Amino acid sequence: MTILLYKLAMTLAALAALTIVWAWLRDETRARRTARWLNVPVCWTIARFLPWLAVYVVAGFATQSDVSTVFWPQAHGVVEGGLPYRDFECFYSPLFPYLIALPVLLWNDPRVLVLFLSLLEAVTVALTLRAAGVAPRTSARSRWLAFYFFAPGPLLLAVIGGQEDFLMWTGAVLLWLTLTRFRDFGTGLLTVVCTLFSKPLFLIPAAAFFGLSRRRWQFLAGAGPAALVVLAGLWVLTGRAFLHVLDASENIDPPNLWIWLHWLSGGRIPIGNPALSMIMVATVTGFGAWYFSRHAAAVAASHRHFFAAWTVLFALSMLINLKSLGAYFAYFALPALALFLELNDRRALLWWLVLGALAPIESSLWYRTGRPLLSGLPSTPLVALDYALQGVMLVALVALALSAHRFLRQTPPAEAALPA
């Protein structure tokens, strides 16, 4: 429980820091002055590198979560000349272990993975700012950066969790920037590349961008042959071993509606069947293709509409997919924040903060209480607390999805393109 208490302390400290910084930046004159030096590298140094030093060097904490049990063995497997799937277990896409092996070549310590992933997160922030058209050295940019980097959710997921889930959004921004330049063939090809460096679940954004494409044969011409070459190469190099990535569908993690339906039905709604997990992933994938296709003109014309559609898609994904860790908040944390800050939607921003603050705490609590699937009353106060946190997170996900969908439905693209 030590790490859980440490997360709680960091959450409170981050909220206090965010409150102070935001109060300072509310004054337009101070915000403009601060914008001269408050950029992505400065924010990364203050809110990522310094906490990393405090946690792993000064306090001497060991790396947590996937960093030690998943990323480190995979990175070492690559450094030692192994192949993913064939020589070591890998539930990610085939090139992801090679990506995280790069910093290990410089420093043979799992702490370097946390630092490396936080640098990739900073690159993703810069790409998001570019897609949103937020001009450098402006008060809007300084507020945007301060809100994201000092918010407890992204901070804890990056520094304590060492999570990589933001890479899903990194790929999405690159795809949108490519597609909006009418490069459907390149977008299709880039979709396969992004999938190779993230996780098989990138199938969801791949389907969404196929729905968004107006020249779908060109998209398929770029994606199809590349995907076939990749699959053939995996078959030759690993045999059937690469199919073991599908075993991850057997995991059940909150927050998702199914855990609560199982509980409220007294266990009569079964959720242990891997087929149900596959059906839910297929449902979200199909919904993404339809939803992006339905709003294609708006999503292609306006970054706000793109951010809104992405928020709806991945908030829904967290709600109905059986494996829905709180860390998956990173799938849409950046676009949701950018959207609601531009709209000055304070209620949605509050739900964003609540979801982000609870995500890393609930995840730790879930695993430390034995991942309990209830069919009756909670067995301990900690289990009851975990389910209470899940309930709040589910409400937050619904609220964020509805806010984003309402904007997408009611706002014409020309109006969305106007500055806030």
FENWOCOR-V233620 format. One record per residue. N is the residue number from 1. RES is the residue in one letter. PSI is psi as a letter, one per 40 degrees, with the letter a starting at -180 (999 if undefined). Layout:
N,RES,PSI
N,RES,PSI
//
This chain:
1,M,e
2,T,d
3,I,d
4,L,d
5,L,d
6,Y,d
7,K,d
8,L,d
9,A,d
10,M,d
11,T,d
12,L,d
13,A,d
14,A,d
15,L,d
16,A,d
17,A,d
18,L,d
19,T,d
20,I,d
21,V,d
22,W,d
23,A,d
24,W,d
25,L,e
26,R,d
27,D,h
28,E,d
29,T,d
30,R,d
31,A,d
32,R,d
33,R,d
34,T,d
35,A,e
36,R,d
37,W,e
38,L,g
39,N,a
40,V,d
41,P,d
42,V,d
43,C,d
44,W,d
45,T,d
46,I,d
47,A,e
48,R,d
49,F,d
50,L,d
51,P,d
52,W,d
53,L,d
54,A,d
55,V,d
56,Y,d
57,V,d
58,V,d
59,A,d
60,G,f
61,F,i
62,A,i
63,T,i
64,Q,i
65,S,b
66,D,d
67,V,d
68,S,d
69,T,e
70,V,d
71,F,d
72,W,d
73,P,d
74,Q,d
75,A,d
76,H,d
77,G,d
78,V,d
79,V,d
80,E,e
81,G,e
82,G,i
83,L,h
84,P,i
85,Y,d
86,R,d
87,D,e
88,F,i
89,E,h
90,C,h
91,F,e
92,Y,i
93,S,i
94,P,d
95,L,e
96,F,d
97,P,d
98,Y,d
99,L,d
100,I,e
101,A,e
102,L,d
103,P,d
104,V,d
105,L,d
106,L,d
107,W,h
108,N,g
109,D,h
110,P,d
111,R,d
112,V,d
113,L,d
114,V,d
115,L,d
116,F,d
117,L,d
118,S,d
119,L,d
120,L,d
121,E,d
122,A,d
123,V,d
124,T,d
125,V,d
126,A,d
127,L,d
128,T,d
129,L,d
130,R,d
131,A,d
132,A,e
133,G,f
134,V,h
135,A,i
136,P,i
137,R,f
138,T,i
139,S,d
140,A,d
141,R,d
142,S,d
143,R,d
144,W,d
145,L,d
146,A,d
147,F,d
148,Y,d
149,F,d
150,F,e
151,A,i
152,P,d
153,G,c
154,P,d
155,L,d
156,L,d
157,L,d
158,A,d
159,V,d
160,I,d
161,G,d
162,G,f
163,Q,i
164,E,e
165,D,d
166,F,d
167,L,d
168,M,d
169,W,d
170,T,d
171,G,d
172,A,d
173,V,d
174,L,d
175,L,d
176,W,d
177,L,d
178,T,d
179,L,d
180,T,e
181,R,e
182,F,f
183,R,g
184,D,d
185,F,d
186,G,d
187,T,d
188,G,d
189,L,d
190,L,d
191,T,d
192,V,d
193,V,d
194,C,d
195,T,d
196,L,d
197,F,e
198,S,b
199,K,i
200,P,d
201,L,e
202,F,e
203,L,d
204,I,d
205,P,d
206,A,d
207,A,d
208,A,d
209,F,d
210,F,d
211,G,d
212,L,d
213,S,h
214,R,e
215,R,g
216,R,d
217,W,d
218,Q,d
219,F,d
220,L,d
221,A,d
222,G,d
223,A,d
224,G,d
225,P,d
226,A,d
227,A,d
228,L,d
229,V,d
230,V,d
231,L,d
232,A,d
233,G,d
234,L,d
235,W,d
236,V,d
237,L,d
238,T,e
239,G,b
240,R,e
241,A,d
242,F,e
243,L,e
244,H,e
245,V,d
246,L,e
247,D,d
248,A,e
249,S,e
250,E,e
251,N,i
252,I,h
253,D,i
254,P,i
255,P,h
256,N,i
257,L,d
258,W,d
259,I,d
260,W,d
261,L,d
262,H,d
263,W,d
264,L,d
265,S,e
266,G,f
267,G,e
268,R,e
269,I,h
270,P,h
271,I,e
272,G,e
273,N,h
274,P,d
275,A,d
276,L,d
277,S,d
278,M,d
279,I,d
280,M,d
281,V,d
282,A,d
283,T,d
284,V,d
285,T,d
286,G,d
287,F,d
288,G,d
289,A,d
290,W,d
291,Y,d
292,F,d
293,S,d
294,R,d
295,H,f
296,A,d
297,A,d
298,A,d
299,V,d
300,A,d
301,A,d
302,S,h
303,H,d
304,R,d
305,H,d
306,F,d
307,F,d
308,A,d
309,A,d
310,W,d
311,T,d
312,V,d
313,L,d
314,F,e
315,A,d
316,L,d
317,S,d
318,M,d
319,L,d
320,I,e
321,N,i
322,L,d
323,K,h
324,S,g
325,L,i
326,G,d
327,A,e
328,Y,e
329,F,d
330,A,e
331,Y,d
332,F,e
333,A,d
334,L,d
335,P,d
336,A,d
337,L,d
338,A,d
339,L,d
340,F,d
341,L,d
342,E,d
343,L,e
344,N,f
345,D,g
346,R,d
347,R,d
348,A,d
349,L,d
350,L,d
351,W,d
352,W,d
353,L,d
354,V,d
355,L,d
356,G,d
357,A,d
358,L,d
359,A,d
360,P,d
361,I,d
362,E,d
363,S,d
364,S,d
365,L,d
366,W,d
367,Y,d
368,R,e
369,T,e
370,G,e
371,R,f
372,P,h
373,L,h
374,L,i
375,S,e
376,G,a
377,L,i
378,P,i
379,S,d
380,T,i
381,P,d
382,L,d
383,V,d
384,A,d
385,L,d
386,D,d
387,Y,d
388,A,d
389,L,d
390,Q,d
391,G,d
392,V,d
393,M,d
394,L,d
395,V,d
396,A,d
397,L,d
398,V,d
399,A,d
400,L,d
401,A,d
402,L,d
403,S,d
404,A,d
405,H,d
406,R,d
407,F,d
408,L,d
409,R,d
410,Q,e
411,T,h
412,P,i
413,P,d
414,A,d
415,E,d
416,A,d
417,A,e
418,L,i
419,P,i
420,A,999
//
